[in-house]
Amino acid sequence: MLNNFIDQVIKFPIWKNDGKSYVKLNELQKHQIKEFLNKVKSGIYKFEKNPCLCGKTNEELDVVISEKDRYGIPCEIVLCRNCGLIRLKERLDNYSTVEFYKNDYRNIYVGKEIASEEFFLDQIKRGETFLILFDKFVGINNINTVFEIGCGAGGILYPFYLKGKKVSGCDFNENYLKFGIEKGLDLYLGEVNTQKTPHKSQDLVILSHVLEHLNNPIEAMNNIIELVSDGKYLIVEVPGIFYISRTYFNPILYFQNAHVYNYYYYYLKIFFETLGLEVLYGDERCTFLLKKPLGWTRKRVTAIFDKNMQLWAKKVEVTLKKYYFIHLLKLNPYYIRRGFIHLLDVLGLKDPIKTLIAKINKK
C-alpha cells in the first residue's frame, strides 16, 4: 500500500528543465557548461535518437523521468517500461561524443583541467578494490597484462602496476593522461588502438564507469572482448540503478548527460551472457567480474531482452519514486507528516489516534 501511495504522490517527470544545478559548481564548471550549451545551440554538437537496447520500437513504452541532469543541462531522460533501462532519449552523435570527451567532460564532471593527486588517489582506491575482488575469485598470479579503457589518470591501474603487472590504458583527455604517465604508466590518447593493444593481448580488461557512456554498447563490448585472451577476464563496473540510495543523497545526482544508458544487475547479467561471457561475480552496485570462454566468437546481437525484464521495469519505476520520496521526507516536513498519517492508516491506527487526540483536547 505504501508503494501505491508513493506512486500516486510522485509523478513523472520528477525534475523539470529549469536550468538549476543540484551540484555546487566552481567557475570552471560553470564556464564549461556554458561552452557546451553554446556548442549545442550553434549546431557544433549534434544529437541523434537513442534507441533502447531491448529492441522495442513503441515509444509509448517510454516515460520521461527527468528533463535535465544533475548539472541542470537540458536532456530528456526516459525509462523503458519494457525492460527497465533508463537512457537519454537523444544522445550526442559519434563525432560530437568524441569532441565532448576531449574538450568538455573532465572540466564539467571533475572541475579541474588537470588531474590532481587527490583524483589519482581516489582512482587507486577503486583499483585496490578491483584487485582484491579479482584475487578472491581468480588469483592475481593468473594474469600478466592489464588494460583499462577510459583510464583518466590511470590510478585504477596503479595497484596492478605495483604488483608487477604490465599495465596500459587509453583516454581522451591528454592532461589527465600526462599525470599517470609521469607515475610510470603506459597510457595513450584516444580510443582503443589495436596496433598498440592487439586482439587477444590482454589477460584483464577494465571498464570502470565507461559502459554507461557508450553510444553502441553491444558493438563496443564485442570489440572490447576481442582484446581479451581466450580464457581470461574483464572487470566492468557501472553505477547501478538499485544502488542509488546508497550512493546519492538526492536521486537527481545519479542522472548525467554523459550517461547514455543506466543499468541494473539483472539486465547486465543477461547482457554479458548474451555476448557469450561467463559471469563469475556480479552485484547490484553493478560491479562484474567476467570470463571470456575458450573459443569465444563475436556475437551478432541486435537486442538484449528477456520477459523477466518487464517485471524489473516496474520495480525500477517504483524504486526510483521511492528514492525520491525518501529524499523529500528528509527535507520537507509536509511530506513527513503526510507519510506518517498514511502509515498510521495502513496500520489501522489512524482513527484510534484521532479519537484519542480529540479526547485529550476536550480535557
N, C-alpha and C positions, 0 to 999 in steps of 0.2 A: 504493500500500500504506500509505503514511503516513496518508492521509486515512481509510482503513478503520480503522487503529489508533486515530486520534483519535475516530472515530465510536463505537468500542467503549468507549473510556475516558470520554468526556464524554457524559453523559446529560441529557435534558431532564426537568423544568425545572432549569436550572443554578442559579438563585437562588431560595431558599425565602423564604416570608413570615415573617421573623424580626424585622421592625421595625428592622433595622440599616441605618443610612445609610452609603453609601460616599462621601458628600460631607461635608467638615468644615462643620458648621453653626454660625452665630452665634446669639445669643439670639433675635433677631427671627425667624429662620428656624424655630427650634425652636418658638417660640410660635405662629407662623402655621400650621405643620404640625399642631400640636395643635388649633388652632381649626378647621382644615379637617376633620380626622378627627372632631371633635365635631359638625360640621355634617352629615357623612355619617351618623354614628351616630344623630343625632336626627331624621334624615329631611328636614332643610332642603335638603340636596343629594340629588338623586335620580339614579339611573342607568337606562340603557336598553341593550338589546342593540345591539352594534356589528357589523353585517354586513360581510363582505369586499366590496371594490369589484369583484371579479371575478365576482360574482353566484352563486357556488356556495352551496348550502344544506346540504351534507353536513358536519356538524360534526366527523365523524371525520377530515376532512382538516386539522383544526386541531390543532396541538401546542402546549402551554403551554411557553414557553421561560423564563419568569420569573414569580414570584408577587408581585413587588414592583418598584418603580422605584429609581432611584439614591438617593432620599431616604429609602428604607425605607417608602414609602407603599404599602399593600397594593393590588395591581391585577394581574389576570391578563393577561399579555402573550403573545399567541399568534402563531404562524407559520402562514400558509396554505400547505399543500403543493400547492395547485392553481396558485397564481400567484406565491408568494414574498413577498407583503406581510406585514409584521409590524404587528400592530394591538392595541389594547385589546379584550379580549373584551366588556367593558361600558364605555360612555362616560357622562359626565355628560349629562343631557338639556339641551335648548337653554337653558331658564331658568337651570339650575344652572351651565351653562358661562359665561353672561354674568356671573353673580354671582361666579364663581371668578376671572375675569379682572379684575373690578372690585376685588375685596377681598383676594384671596389670592396671585395669580400672581407679581407682582413681588416681594412680600415673601419668598416661598419661593425663587424662582429667582434673584433678584438679591441679596436680603438687605438691601435698603435701601428705606426708604419713599419717598424722593425720588431723582430722578436725580442722579448726580454728574458732575463734569467728566470723570472717567476713563471713565465709562459712555458719555458723549457722544462722547468722542474715539475709543473703540472702534467706535462706530457710524460715525463719519466714515471710519475706515479701510476699513470694508466698503463704504461709499458710494463711496469713491475707486476701489476695485476694480471696482465695477459701472460706474462712469463710464468707466474705461479699457476694459473689455470692450465697452461699448456703442459707444464712439468707434471701436474697432477694426473692428467688424462693420457698423456703420450710419453713424456720424458724429454727433457731438454737436450739430452745427448743423441736423440734420434734425428736432429736436424743440423745442418751446417749453414744454409743460406736463408736469409730473411729479407723480404721486400715489402715496403709499405707504400700504398697509393694514397696521395693526399697527405703527405707526411708532415707538412708545415716545417717546423724547425728540426724535426727528426727525433724529438725526445722520447717517443714511444719505442723507437729502435734502440735507444741508448742502453737499456738494461741487457738486451741481447748482444749488443756490441761488447759490453763489459764481460759477457760470458764467452767471448772469443768467437762469436758467430760473424760470418761475412754478411754485413747488412748493407742495404741500399734503399733508396726511396725517390719519389718524384712528387712535385707540387708545382702549382702555377705561380707562386709568389717568390720572386727572386730574393727579396730581402730576408725572408724567413729562412730560406734555404742556406743563405750565407752563414747564418748563425750556427746551424748544425754542421756545416762543412768545416767551420773553424773549430768544432769539437772533434773533428776527425772522421766524420761520417761521409759516406759516398752517396751524395744526393744530386739529382739533376732536375732541370727546369722543364716543365710542360707535362704532357700526357705520357702514358707508358710508351716507351720506345723499345721495340722488340730487337733492335740492334744492340741496345745496352742491357736489356732484360729479355733474353730469348725465351721462347716457349720451353716448358718443362725444365727451367733452370733453377726454380726456387723450391725449397723444402717447406717454407711457410710464407704465405702472403697475408698481409694485414690490411683490412679496411676498417678504420676506426672513424665512425661518423662520416662516412663517404657515400654509402649506398643510397641514403635518403636524398642525396644531391644529384643523382644520376638521371638524365632525361630518358634513357632507354636501358633500364636496369637488367632486363633479360638478356639483351645482346651484350651489354657491358660485362655481365657476370660470366657469360660464355667465354669472352675474350680473356677475362682475368683467370679463369680456371685453367686456360691453356698455358699460363705462365708457370703453373704448379707441376712439379714432377709427379708421375704416377705413384699413387700410394702415399702422397704427402698431404699437406694441411693448409687450411685457411682459418683465420680468425676474423669474424665480421661482427661489428657492433654498430647499432643504430639506437637512437632514443626511442624506447618502446612506448606505445600509446598507454598501456596499462601501468606504466611506471611514472606517469606524470605527477601524481600526488606525492611521490617520494623525492622528486627532483625539483619541482617548481611550486612556489607558493601560490601563484595565480596561473591557471591553465593557459592563458594567452601567451605566457612566456615560452611555452612549448612551440608555438607556431612561428615559423620563419619563412621569409620569402625565398630563401635558398633551398628549402626542403621541398623537393618536387613530390615525393611520396613519403608518407608516415606509416610505419608498420607496427604490427603486434606479433607476439611469438608464434602463434599458430599459423598465421599467414606465411611468415618467413620459413617456418619448418616445411610447409608444403612447397614453397618457392624453391628452396635448396634441394629438396628431394626430387622435385620435378626436373631440375637441372642435373640430376644424377649424382648428387653429393650425399655422403653419409653424415648424419648429424650425430656427433659424439657428445655434444653438450649444447644446451640452449636454455634461456630463461626469459622471464617477462621484461627484464631490463633490455632484452634483445641483444645479448651477448652470445655468440655462437662459435663453437669450435667444430670445424668441418673437415672431412677427409675426402680426397679425390681417389676414387677406386682405381685399381689397375685396369687398364684398357678403356678408360673413360673416353667417350667421343662427344663432340659438340652436339647439343640438343636443339632441335628445331621446334621451338615452343613459341606460340603466339599469345597465349594467355595462361594465367595461373589462377585456378579456381577449383574448389570442391563445395558440395552442398552444405557442409558444416559452416562455411563462412557466412552464410545468411544469418545463422544464429549468432555468430560472433559480431556481425554488423549491428544487430540490435543491442548487444552487450556494449559495444563501443559507444553507441549513441547515448545509452542510459548512463554509462560510467562517466562520459565527458560532462554531461549535465550535472551529475552528482559531484564531480570535482569542482565545478564552478559554484554549485550551491554551497558546498562546504567552505569555499573561499568567501562567499558572501556572508556566511554565518560568522566568520572570523572578523568581519569588518562592519556589518550593518545590523544594529540592534533590532530593526524591524523584522529582518529575516530570522533572527534568533527567536524572537517572540512568536512569529508565525509558525516556525518549525516546531517549537516547543508545544504550542497549542495543538498542532496536528498530531504530534507524538502522543500527547495525552489522550487524544481522541482515538487513536489506533489502539492504545492500551485499555480503553474503556474507562478512563479516569477523568475525562473532561467534565462530564455533567456532575459527578460526585464532588469534584473540587470546586466547581462553580457554586454548587449548593452550599458547600462548607464556607466558602468565602462570603456568600450572601448572608449566612447566619452570623458570621463574625462581624460583618459590617452593621448588622442590626443591633448588636450589643452596645 
